[in-house]
Amino acid sequence: MKYIFLFLIIIPAAEISVLLLSGQTIGIWPTISLIILTGFLGAYLAKQQGLETIRRTQDQLRRGMMPGDVILDGISILVGGVLLLTPGFITDIMGILLLAPPTRKFFKALMLKLFRNWMDKGTIKVIR
């Protein structure tokens, strides 16, 4: 919980600093245009990849397979899309990294490790 609190304080402060620096470097209107462009790009990419993930999930369920890897893709796409819709360059970079399939593999492995640690500690329980 303390990490979430730090995250909620540090990230917005860093975003404001980067936005002010960007506004001074390239100007106010180009900065605003970049923020709007990444918002639209994020919405488009999240929709496109989200629909593909839904299709893959349905395909795996039809075959009788458990779509574990696809669910992690869906979580990554959801979080990446939300980060791209959030104004700021730091969150945009994180969102692009979560939406790009090559870098998403790293985050999926990280999430899988985190979920396994939670299950081992008994923080969350899996009911089968």
HUWORA-V812061 format. One record per residue. N is the residue number from 1. RES is the residue in one small letter. PHI is phi in whole degrees, -180 to 180 (999 if undefined). Layout:
n = <N | N>
res = <RES | RES>
phi = <PHI | PHI>
This chain:
n = <1 | 2 | 3 | 4 | 5 | 6 | 7 | 8 | 9 | 10 | 11 | 12 | 13 | 14 | 15 | 16 | 17 | 18 | 19 | 20 | 21 | 22 | 23 | 24 | 25 | 26 | 27 | 28 | 29 | 30 | 31 | 32 | 33 | 34 | 35 | 36 | 37 | 38 | 39 | 40 | 41 | 42 | 43 | 44 | 45 | 46 | 47 | 48 | 49 | 50 | 51 | 52 | 53 | 54 | 55 | 56 | 57 | 58 | 59 | 60 | 61 | 62 | 63 | 64 | 65 | 66 | 67 | 68 | 69 | 70 | 71 | 72 | 73 | 74 | 75 | 76 | 77 | 78 | 79 | 80 | 81 | 82 | 83 | 84 | 85 | 86 | 87 | 88 | 89 | 90 | 91 | 92 | 93 | 94 | 95 | 96 | 97 | 98 | 99 | 100 | 101 | 102 | 103 | 104 | 105 | 106 | 107 | 108 | 109 | 110 | 111 | 112 | 113 | 114 | 115 | 116 | 117 | 118 | 119 | 120 | 121 | 122 | 123 | 124 | 125 | 126 | 127 | 128>
res = <m | k | y | i | f | l | f | l | i | i | i | p | a | a | e | i | s | v | l | l | l | s | g | q | t | i | g | i | w | p | t | i | s | l | i | i | l | t | g | f | l | g | a | y | l | a | k | q | q | g | l | e | t | i | r | r | t | q | d | q | l | r | r | g | m | m | p | g | d | v | i | l | d | g | i | s | i | l | v | g | g | v | l | l | l | t | p | g | f | i | t | d | i | m | g | i | l | l | l | a | p | p | t | r | k | f | f | k | a | l | m | l | k | l | f | r | n | w | m | d | k | g | t | i | k | v | i | r>
phi = <999 | -67 | -70 | -65 | -62 | -62 | -61 | -71 | -94 | -73 | -62 | -62 | -65 | -67 | -62 | -62 | -62 | -67 | -65 | -64 | -64 | -65 | -62 | -74 | -80 | -107 | 108 | -70 | -69 | -63 | -65 | -63 | -63 | -63 | -64 | -67 | -61 | -68 | -65 | -66 | -61 | -64 | -63 | -64 | -64 | -64 | -66 | -62 | -74 | -65 | -65 | -65 | -67 | -62 | -62 | -66 | -64 | -63 | -64 | -68 | -67 | -62 | -81 | 84 | -98 | -85 | -86 | -64 | -66 | -69 | -66 | -65 | -61 | -62 | -64 | -62 | -66 | -62 | -66 | -62 | -65 | -65 | -65 | -71 | -78 | -78 | -67 | 139 | -84 | -66 | -67 | -65 | -63 | -63 | -63 | -64 | -63 | -75 | -87 | -75 | -55 | -65 | -83 | -64 | -59 | -62 | -69 | -65 | -64 | -65 | -64 | -62 | -64 | -63 | -63 | -65 | -62 | -63 | -68 | -65 | -80 | 84 | -67 | -125 | -120 | -102 | -101 | -115>
